[in-house]
Amino acid sequence: MPRVLIVDDAAFMRLNLKNILKDEFEIAGEAENGKEAVELYQELNPDIVTMDITMPVMDGLEAIKAIRTLILELK
């Protein structure tokens, strides 16, 4: 089963996404900001990441760039 990391600063959105995805995906983890998402991505190595764009600490676009850099470094 594919593993998903859910990233959103709103707890109710993370809960909604978990409820939508739980039958088809293993929920690998949750993050509430981009910095936490990058750290959890390194730790959990999920297959899929859902990403909110507007978040505190590090926004979703910055987090995507950081995760993409991590992926490219692993190749």
Contacts in CASP RR format, 6 or more apart in sequence:
PFRMAT RR
TARGET T0000
AUTHOR 0000-0000-0000
METHOD contacts of the structure
MODEL  1
MPRVLIVDDAAFMRLNLKNILKDEFEIAGEAENGKEAVELYQELNPDIVT
MDITMPVMDGLEAIKAIRTLILELK
1 24 0 8 1.000
1 25 0 8 1.000
1 26 0 8 1.000
2 24 0 8 1.000
2 25 0 8 1.000
2 26 0 8 1.000
2 47 0 8 1.000
2 48 0 8 1.000
3 25 0 8 1.000
3 26 0 8 1.000
3 27 0 8 1.000
3 28 0 8 1.000
3 44 0 8 1.000
3 45 0 8 1.000
3 46 0 8 1.000
3 47 0 8 1.000
3 48 0 8 1.000
4 21 0 8 1.000
4 25 0 8 1.000
4 26 0 8 1.000
4 27 0 8 1.000
4 28 0 8 1.000
4 29 0 8 1.000
4 46 0 8 1.000
4 47 0 8 1.000
4 48 0 8 1.000
4 49 0 8 1.000
4 50 0 8 1.000
5 28 0 8 1.000
5 29 0 8 1.000
5 30 0 8 1.000
5 31 0 8 1.000
5 37 0 8 1.000
5 40 0 8 1.000
5 41 0 8 1.000
5 44 0 8 1.000
5 46 0 8 1.000
5 48 0 8 1.000
5 49 0 8 1.000
5 50 0 8 1.000
6 14 0 8 1.000
6 17 0 8 1.000
6 18 0 8 1.000
6 21 0 8 1.000
6 27 0 8 1.000
6 29 0 8 1.000
6 30 0 8 1.000
6 31 0 8 1.000
6 50 0 8 1.000
7 30 0 8 1.000
7 31 0 8 1.000
7 32 0 8 1.000
7 33 0 8 1.000
7 34 0 8 1.000
7 36 0 8 1.000
7 37 0 8 1.000
7 49 0 8 1.000
7 50 0 8 1.000
7 51 0 8 1.000
7 52 0 8 1.000
7 55 0 8 1.000
7 60 0 8 1.000
7 63 0 8 1.000
8 14 0 8 1.000
8 17 0 8 1.000
8 32 0 8 1.000
8 50 0 8 1.000
8 52 0 8 1.000
8 55 0 8 1.000
9 32 0 8 1.000
9 33 0 8 1.000
9 52 0 8 1.000
9 54 0 8 1.000
9 55 0 8 1.000
9 56 0 8 1.000
10 52 0 8 1.000
11 32 0 8 1.000
13 52 0 8 1.000
14 30 0 8 1.000
14 32 0 8 1.000
17 50 0 8 1.000
18 27 0 8 1.000
18 30 0 8 1.000
21 27 0 8 1.000
21 50 0 8 1.000
25 48 0 8 1.000
28 40 0 8 1.000
28 44 0 8 1.000
28 46 0 8 1.000
29 40 0 8 1.000
29 44 0 8 1.000
29 46 0 8 1.000
31 37 0 8 1.000
31 39 0 8 1.000
31 40 0 8 1.000
32 55 0 8 1.000
33 55 0 8 1.000
33 56 0 8 1.000
33 57 0 8 1.000
33 58 0 8 1.000
34 51 0 8 1.000
34 55 0 8 1.000
34 57 0 8 1.000
34 58 0 8 1.000
34 59 0 8 1.000
34 60 0 8 1.000
34 62 0 8 1.000
34 63 0 8 1.000
35 57 0 8 1.000
35 58 0 8 1.000
35 63 0 8 1.000
36 57 0 8 1.000
37 49 0 8 1.000
37 51 0 8 1.000
37 58 0 8 1.000
37 60 0 8 1.000
37 63 0 8 1.000
37 67 0 8 1.000
38 58 0 8 1.000
38 63 0 8 1.000
38 66 0 8 1.000
38 67 0 8 1.000
38 70 0 8 1.000
41 49 0 8 1.000
41 67 0 8 1.000
41 70 0 8 1.000
42 70 0 8 1.000
49 67 0 8 1.000
51 60 0 8 1.000
51 63 0 8 1.000
51 64 0 8 1.000
52 60 0 8 1.000
53 59 0 8 1.000
53 60 0 8 1.000
53 61 0 8 1.000
54 60 0 8 1.000
55 63 0 8 1.000
58 66 0 8 1.000
END
